[in-house]
Amino acid sequence: MNFTSSNPSASNRSIVSLSLALAAALAVAGPAAAAELTVKLHGVRAQTGLVKVAVVDSQEAWDGKAAPVRADGAPAQGEEAKFSFQDLKPGEYAVMITHDENGNGKLDTNVMGMPLEGYGFSNNPQVMRKPTWDEARFTVGDGDVAIDVDLH
């Protein structure tokens, strides 16, 4: 079998036509919108352990039945901390923060189930329980978003 064209100019025209069609399709589609989320934490009370941030995009993830879309952690250093999450698609999100102050891998609670270590949620809802998805969610559009979260 011979795959070379007997008419090189026809072959070149086909390649050029295909390249132009591909370029036009990409131009119409445009770049995918993506935003950066910056989470600034206030009130880090202990300078030990790991501060963990989870960004979720659904009720299921909020309830722990699906993985977060982004997660990060860092050792506590100072009363404030900042985390940035790149390339988030437009949509609804919520943020959960825990500060594993003693490094045992979990958020310790008392016998009543109240956290003994630092925690916080997007929108800083003033409730005496874990807030609902609706209380903590916020919208990410095409532009960057910055939120402040107070730790308890």
Backbone torsions as a table, in degrees:
resi	resn	phi	psi	omega
1	MET	NA	141.8	179.9
2	ASN	-119.9	119.1	-178.3
3	PHE	-98.5	7.3	177.8
4	THR	-84.7	142.9	-178.6
5	SER	-82.0	140.2	175.3
6	SER	-77.7	-13.4	-179.8
7	ASN	-123.4	90.1	-176.2
8	PRO	-59.9	-33.6	-178.2
9	SER	-69.8	-32.8	176.4
10	ALA	-67.4	-40.2	178.8
11	SER	-63.9	-43.7	179.1
12	ASN	-64.2	-39.2	178.6
13	ARG	-63.7	-37.8	178.7
14	SER	-64.5	-43.0	179.4
15	ILE	-65.3	-44.5	179.2
16	VAL	-63.1	-42.9	179.3
17	SER	-62.1	-43.7	179.1
18	LEU	-64.1	-42.3	179.2
19	SER	-63.1	-41.8	178.8
20	LEU	-66.4	-39.5	178.5
21	ALA	-64.0	-41.8	178.7
22	LEU	-64.9	-43.6	178.9
23	ALA	-62.5	-40.9	179.3
24	ALA	-64.8	-40.9	179.1
25	ALA	-63.7	-41.9	178.9
26	LEU	-67.1	-36.8	179.4
27	ALA	-66.3	-38.9	178.9
28	VAL	-68.1	-41.5	-179.1
29	ALA	-66.9	-37.4	-179.2
30	GLY	68.7	171.5	179.9
31	PRO	-72.7	147.5	177.6
32	ALA	-69.7	133.9	178.9
33	ALA	-70.9	133.1	178.2
34	ALA	-147.1	142.9	-177.0
35	ALA	-124.8	161.9	173.8
36	GLU	-104.6	133.2	174.6
37	LEU	-106.8	124.2	175.1
38	THR	-109.7	126.4	179.3
39	VAL	-113.6	118.2	178.2
40	LYS	-107.7	122.5	-178.7
41	LEU	-99.2	141.0	178.1
42	HIS	-124.6	143.3	174.2
43	GLY	88.3	30.6	173.9
44	VAL	-69.8	111.3	-169.6
45	ARG	-90.2	-29.0	-179.6
46	ALA	-113.6	142.1	-179.5
47	GLN	-100.1	38.6	178.0
48	THR	-130.5	166.4	172.9
49	GLY	73.9	-164.1	-173.1
50	LEU	-123.1	131.0	173.7
51	VAL	-92.5	125.2	-176.5
52	LYS	-118.6	137.5	179.7
53	VAL	-125.4	130.4	176.0
54	ALA	-121.2	132.0	176.6
55	VAL	-109.1	122.1	-178.5
56	VAL	-118.7	157.1	-176.9
57	ASP	-127.6	20.1	-179.6
58	SER	-160.1	162.2	174.3
59	GLN	-59.5	-41.3	-178.6
60	GLU	-60.9	-45.1	178.8
61	ALA	-67.0	-36.8	177.8
62	TRP	-61.2	-36.7	-179.5
63	ASP	-84.4	2.7	178.8
64	GLY	81.0	14.1	-178.9
65	LYS	-97.3	-1.1	176.5
66	ALA	-146.4	157.2	-178.5
67	ALA	-74.0	150.5	173.8
68	PRO	-65.0	154.8	176.0
69	VAL	-76.2	-27.3	175.3
70	ARG	-146.5	150.4	175.8
71	ALA	-153.2	149.4	178.7
72	ASP	-155.3	163.8	177.2
73	GLY	-155.2	155.1	179.4
74	ALA	-156.5	151.2	175.1
75	PRO	-61.6	144.5	178.2
76	ALA	-66.1	130.8	178.1
77	GLN	-147.0	93.0	-179.3
78	GLY	96.7	175.5	-177.7
79	GLU	-80.6	-10.7	178.6
80	GLU	-127.7	156.7	176.5
81	ALA	-146.4	153.9	179.4
82	LYS	-134.9	134.1	177.9
83	PHE	-126.4	141.8	177.5
84	SER	-124.3	138.6	180.0
85	PHE	-125.4	119.2	-175.0
86	GLN	-90.0	158.3	167.6
87	ASP	57.7	43.9	174.4
88	LEU	-83.8	133.6	176.1
89	LYS	-73.3	152.1	174.7
90	PRO	-56.9	139.6	179.7
91	GLY	161.2	-168.3	-179.9
92	GLU	-97.1	135.8	-179.4
93	TYR	-139.7	162.7	170.5
94	ALA	-144.9	155.0	-176.8
95	VAL	-123.0	135.8	174.3
96	MET	-120.2	134.0	178.9
97	ILE	-123.9	135.5	170.7
98	THR	-130.2	147.7	175.8
99	HIS	-118.5	100.6	177.6
100	ASP	-77.1	81.9	-171.5
101	GLU	-63.2	-34.2	-176.9
102	ASN	-100.5	2.8	174.0
103	GLY	70.4	24.9	-178.9
104	ASN	-92.9	4.9	175.1
105	GLY	85.6	8.1	179.2
106	LYS	-148.4	165.1	175.2
107	LEU	-88.4	109.8	-177.7
108	ASP	-73.0	142.7	179.0
109	THR	-129.2	162.8	176.0
110	ASN	-85.9	-175.8	-177.6
111	VAL	-64.1	-21.8	178.1
112	MET	-87.4	-3.4	-179.3
113	GLY	88.1	6.0	179.0
114	MET	-81.5	135.9	-179.2
115	PRO	-62.0	138.1	174.9
116	LEU	-98.1	-13.4	-179.8
117	GLU	-113.6	168.3	-176.0
118	GLY	-64.3	144.5	177.8
119	TYR	-155.3	160.1	177.1
120	GLY	-167.8	166.0	-176.8
121	PHE	-141.1	152.3	174.8
122	SER	-58.4	148.6	-177.1
123	ASN	72.6	-3.6	177.6
124	ASN	47.0	51.6	-179.3
125	PRO	-62.7	138.8	-178.7
126	GLN	-94.8	77.7	-178.8
127	VAL	-130.9	156.8	-179.8
128	MET	-99.7	38.3	179.4
129	ARG	-160.3	175.0	173.1
130	LYS	-65.8	129.3	180.0
131	PRO	-65.6	160.5	176.4
132	THR	-78.3	164.8	175.1
133	TRP	-54.8	-44.2	-178.5
134	ASP	-64.9	-32.6	179.6
135	GLU	-73.9	-26.7	-174.6
136	ALA	-104.5	-15.7	-173.0
137	ARG	-76.7	154.6	178.1
138	PHE	-146.1	166.4	-175.4
139	THR	-103.2	135.0	170.2
140	VAL	-110.0	124.6	177.7
141	GLY	-103.8	-143.6	-179.7
142	ASP	-78.2	-21.9	-177.1
143	GLY	-99.0	167.1	179.2
144	ASP	-66.6	152.3	-177.7
145	VAL	-130.5	139.0	174.9
146	ALA	-126.1	132.6	177.0
147	ILE	-127.7	154.3	175.0
148	ASP	-112.6	136.1	179.1
149	VAL	-128.4	128.8	175.9
150	ASP	-92.2	130.2	177.1
151	LEU	-87.3	145.0	178.6
152	HIS	-109.8	NA	NA
